[in-house]
Amino acid sequence: MAVLSKMKRIAQPLVKRKLSPIGKRVETYTHYFINESVDKKTIFYESRDGKSLTDSPLAICLYILKKDVEKQYTHIWSIQSSEEMSYFMNRFKEYDNVLFVERNSDEYLKWLTKAEVLINNATFQSFVTIKEEQTYINTWHGTPLKTMGFDIPGNPSGARNVVRNFFMADVLLSPNAHTTNMFLDSFRLRNNYQGVILEGGYPRMDATFSHDHDHLIRLLHERGVNLDLSKKLLLYTPTCKSGEVSYTEQEIRQMISETTILRDQFGETYNILIKVHPFIYDKAKKEKALSAYLIPDGIDTNELLSLVDVLVTDYSSIFFDFLVTDKPIIFYCWDDDLYSHERGKYFDYDELPGPVAFNLDGLINIMNHLEKRIEDTRWNYERFKRLYVSYDDGNATQRYVDYLLFNQPLSEKIKEIRQNPDKQKLLIYPGGLRKNGITTSFLNLLSTIDYEKYAVTCLLGNPTIQDQIESIQRIPKEVSLLFNFGEPSYTMGESYQDLYYRMRGVNPKKKEKFPLHIYQRNIKRLLGKNKFDVSIDFSGYSLHWTKNILAVDSAMKVCYLHSDMLADMNREVNGKKIHYINVKGIISVYDFYDKLVSVSSVIRDINKQNLSSYADESKFVYAENLLNIPHILATEPEQVSTHSKSTQRLFREAYLNNPSEPLVIFDTRPDSQYANNTTRVLSKAELTVLGRFVYQEESYVKISQGDRYIGWIKERYVTLLADSIQSEHILYKLSKLQGGEHHKLYTHPLGLSDSKIICSLNHFDRLYVLVTKKVITHTGTSYELSNGKEPLGWVSPSAIREMSSVAMFQRQLTKKWLNTLFSTVNRKRLDDLTSLSRQYPINELAQLTNVTKVYEQPDSAAQTTQLDIGTSVILQSKNSQTGWVKVKLENGLSYFIKEAELSVRVSHDPFILLKEPQCFPAIVQTSEVVIYASLDDVLTHKGLLSRVPKEVRVIQRAQTNQSNTFYQIQLKNKQVWIRKDHVTYDLSKGVMNNEGTFFEYPNTVNEPTFVTVGRLSQEKNQALLIESFKLYYETYKKGHLYLIGDGPERENLMNQIKQYHLEKVITMMGQLNQPYLFMTHCDVFVLTSSYEGQSIVLLEALTLKMNVVSTDIPACRQVLGNGKYGMLAKQNDAEGVFNAMEATLMKKKRFKSFNPSHYNKKAMLAFYNILNKESE
């Protein structure tokens, strides 16, 4: 197996560079980057990934062509060939100094490395690196209405290539202060961006001032769009919100239907045209009904706006550009309530520079009273003009280009914005940002550092799990974020060099052969031309990362040593030295660093003694970890709500239960302050449901009819039809799963009536699987997963981290490789997922239709009993491999039945699928809720609106087969059921872990309580603490131990607890974001680590003024001041720790109070001294 693993490592660079399209592209680009020199007076343009010749790059190119009469400049455009692109290229046919290169071709890659100036209105691909001799001008493509960058909720790495491009750019062009702040704050360039922002309008907007319309009218005519020049022009520009095919088709049908209605009503006055988002243009242009009205995608939007009299849009940022015309803008936001909760906006409806409509009736009403409605929003319009287009006068391109290319003085109408050059610039790699001591230490440092003096940038990996995302979200907003992603810019030979050093480290006698230059090239790809005063590898555990830090252009390089590194290198877990290769590699390059920082003086001395042969002793220094004192001492718990107000997107055909009944119809979501309602009868029974939302215990659905959006009505008035498969495609792709509780494995494609959840993918992050089928339903796209031998289930596209196509000729090789992969890296986890996938959930209520033999276990030899005809059972699950069906009786007992012997009549009535005891304090979020006296009343919807106390205690939980959850709460004289949506945990009386389990604070009056916090791992040695607590409990017959944390030893520790029969007095709490409040409710904090670099959690416990017990190891002895601040065990075994726990509870010794503020000042000063090149 080791030989196969080695062969895979050796083959990987070859396979990537020769078989992978991106690998071949990077190989070619890197070759040109190394060998090609920059040609003077060459300009490379890319607009929308080469899909158009438009926007600010076009404006700049046209201005230079006009001014450069001697044709000194050569212009190179990136294009993606198409019939339409060929047509727009004709604009330049008279210029022999304008070249076109196919995106991703050899010529494209070559010119990226040769052009002196590169201009882009979006982003270059992740492999592109800007040479020192090149100038990169990023014009971006609009003033933002929707939130951007790190303001968008969710995983921050979604902005990684955009923020990389911004940092890489020498010049950012900004049309206004709002966009400048987007660069500086939304993308966190403030303090750290080393280029220049020029704020002075948009080059592209010059075309909107043009009065020469003949060229454009002729172009439209040639493309089949004929204008009646006696009429005004109304342009509708909807954005694209969904990538799902079914939604896109519905959007196009609705555009056709609604613009046809508008044309019928206003066609005598207006030419009504549509410009769709580029994403759906190829589909839209196939519709004959649109052909005469659809603006070709290659038409420059700003040139088009010069013709427009009325602009109708939703969230398209081109409305900002249209402000310069002083003409009406109407906002038609019919689907904003489906998407705004996912993205967010910078402006609310009543701030917008035009009237807002939420359905077609509202839009028609505005058009019928246009002058008055426009006048009502005139103040907003004038305000937006002052704020967002005050620079634009038709000459922005001239001012920018004359300054940047023709050496003219900077115009007074351009504001030059540079960041403070006097701050000391730090670049830090923090590690993987999993929840552990290193992450806590890093976040504490960032919460304490003085941002008036220091500009901090973090280089991060690719966060994929919630732990990492939450850690990034805690990084202060003053810190810039960059990410290591994409293929490194190595040639294939350099990839083998990198592999050699990753596996073997650096030979002390051949340090000069370490290929630092290839890492310097790659780090420039990630960081641009930015220079730093200090670069810091804060993690200190991987040569893969430290080589990048060593390659940074910085005056000083620092590496942290968080523990006894030699011991860590040789530490064994389950017989394997898990850190050996990584730590051996990083130790081998220690001498390349200026400072090697241990986290305590004790560990500094150990590392200096053990590692002096790898680096000069003078480089070994120390700076203790910092504390986030306000965070530790916070008295308010983190607010967690189980109540969600997000809209569920739902695409389903439906019909009205009573078509003649008048309906109350809301134009936007009924909880919105902007919602209006009307009462009317719809024209027919058939309709389409677009979304669902629950408000005040009532479910509403968003509907359209005849491809015309109607509004929101109560769901009880409609019946939804089952979804169906629209298309199906066979695939063969190697994929990696995306973990997370919200990603699920389903039995069938999403939306189908028989699709049920098999399991969460929370524990299957980065698991390799095959994707063998793609199915599209109205609900969306689903992929079928396989383990290479049998199907596993279906997932949504978001559950797949990455997917690589496998060519036919590679499949046989891939199958062999997969067998190896699945039997080594994946084996245990893939077997677990396969086992779960075979447990097909049924969850149906049924009655037996014959006398049936049932088994206590899924085994023919197990004990049996018989059930009579008519016995009610819940069909829980079926094992697809063995054919055993698990059933549950009304008395709660479970049995197994052979599928071949099962005969039932299925009931479609709702039933209680699950009922289990609960016990926690809760807050009822509204004063009045619907209460149910029994679960029968729950199932028959016989509730009563009643007032209930705000604070209640939940005593039971029940879930129906329709996935509705109810809590039983204890009132003064009765017990009632209410919907889970109305209840949230009372966080003044307990805490919630990261998996959503609530833990009530312990009552220390009745029994002593002990607590520990830390990763559940061998070095933390919680097994010793369990042994010690066992002695305590056997001695005193009381007490409770709480273990906070998660990790690889969780299962072993749980087995140990079961072995000692201590399940009722030892609680495994899992991971807590904020454990401090819970810690303060316990009597004693106990740490039983085998070794530590410096225990932050011990410092945190001292900050909380807790009684502390610790094993006597060097780092902990130093933290506790040799026993001055807390109790050290006299021997590091179960009896020694038990004695220390006992002595602490009995207060046999008085301890000195720890001063965290004094400690932090000292630790912070030590860190600042390290940043000083002259300090020792």
Secondary structure, DSSP 8 states (H G I E B T S, - for coil): -HHHHHHHHHHHHHHHHHH-HHHHHHHHHHHHHHH---EEEEEEEESGGGT-S-HHHHHHHHHHHHH-TT---EEEEEE---HHHHHHHGGGTT-TTEEEEETTSHHHHHHHHHEEEEEESS---TT----TT-EEEE--S---SB--GGGSSS-GGGGHHHHHHHHH-SEEEESSHHHHHIIIIIS--TTT--SEEEES--GGGGGGG----HHHHHHHHHTT----TTSEEEEEE-------HHHHHHHHHHHHHHHHHHHHHHTTTEEEEE---HHHHHHHTT-GGGTTTB--TTS-HHHHHTT-SEEEESS-THHHHHGGGT--EEEE-TTHHHHHHHH-BSS-GGGSSS-EESSHHHHHHHHHTHHHHHHHTHHHHHHHHHHHSTT-SS-HHHHHHHHHTS-----TTSEEE---TTSEEEEEE-----SSHHHHHHHHHHHHS-TTTEEEEEEE----SHHHHHHHHTS-TTSEEEE--S--S--HHHHHHHHHHHHH---GGGGGGS-HHHHHHHHHHHHTT--EEEEEESS---HHHHHHHHHS-EEEEEEEE-S-HHHHHH--BTTB-TTHHHHHHHHTTGGG-SEEEESSHHHHHHHHHHHTTTS-GGGEEE------HHHHH--S-----------EEEEEEEEESSTTS-EEEESS-TTSTT--EEEE--S-SEEEEEEEEEETTEEEEEEEETTEEEEEEEGGGEEE----EEEEEEEEEEEEE---TT-EEESSSTTSTT--EEEE-TT-TT-EEEEEEEEEESS-EEEEEE-SSSEEEEE-GGGEEEEEE--GGGHHHHHHHHHHHHHTTSHHHHHHHHHHHHEEEEEEEEEESS-EEEESSSSTTS-EEEE-TT-EEEEEEEETTT-EEEEEETTS-EEEEEGGG--EEEE-S--EEEEEEEEEEEEESSSEEEEBSSHHHHHTT--EEEE--SEEEEEEEEEETTS-EEEEEE-SS-EEEEEGGGEEE-TTSEEE-TTS-EEE---TTTS-EEEEES--STTTTHHHHHHHHHHHHHHHS--EEEEEB--TTHHHHHHHHHHTT-TTTEEEEE--S--HHHHHTSSEEEE--S--S--HHHHHHHHTT-EEEE---HHHHHHTTTTTSSEE-SSSSHHHHHHHHHHHHTT-S------HHHHHHHHHHHHHHHHSTT--
